[in-house]
C-alpha cells in the first residue's frame, strides 16, 4: 500500500495548493506537520500560479493500493 502525506495550503488568490510527500514517517505527528507548514509559509520557498502560499488549509494521510495488471 502506497502512502503519502498531502499538505494543503491557501495561496494569495484563495485557492488550495497541494504538496504531496511520499512515504511519510508514521505515525504522523500533527504538531510537527503544522510547524513544518508554518515554516514553509514563512520561508516563502514555494509559489503557485495564484501567488505565494499564505495560509494552511489542512493535511491528510492518503493510502493507495496499486495492483499491477499483467498484459498478455
ROFI-331032 format. One record per residue (C-alpha): x, y, z. Coordinates in steps of 0.02 Angstrom, whole numbers, padded with zeros to 5 digits, always signed. Layout:
residues N
XYZ...
This chain:
residues 72
+00000+00000+00000+00071+00168-00053+00053+00312+00070+00079+00497+00052+00054+00649+00161-00037+00789+00072-00008+00965+00137-00144+01087+00086-00106+01273+00080-00203+01428+00027-00121+01546-00097-00145+01734-00120-00296+01705-00233-00380+01597-00101-00355+01436-00198-00294+01273-00122-00118+01215-00167-00067+01037-00126+00107+00969-00092+00125+00780-00076+00261+00692+00023+00284+00509-00022+00314+00377+00113+00294+00491+00266+00361+00440+00436+00223+00360+00537+00136+00390+00648+00110+00564+00579+00129+00696+00715+00000+00835+00689+00102+00965+00784+00257+00932+00680+00157+00940+00518+00083+01106+00570+00255+01175+00618+00330+01121+00451+00186+01201+00357+00213+01363+00455+00399+01356+00411+00359+01330+00225+00244+01482+00226+00367+01590+00323+00515+01543+00211+00411+01577+00054+00500+01437-00038+00353+01383-00146+00243+01485-00259+00094+01441-00366+00004+01512-00517-00107+01602-00391+00037+01681-00297+00130+01642-00137+00067+01521-00005-00013+01624+00133-00105+01501+00246-00140+01321+00296-00295+01231+00234-00260+01060+00308-00162+00899+00291-00210+00719+00260-00131+00548+00252-00176+00461+00090-00168+00273+00059-00174+00199-00113-00171+00018-00160-00095-00020-00329-00119-00186-00416-00022-00219-00575-00117-00298-00719-00016-00424-00817-00040-00398-01003-00041-00550-01115
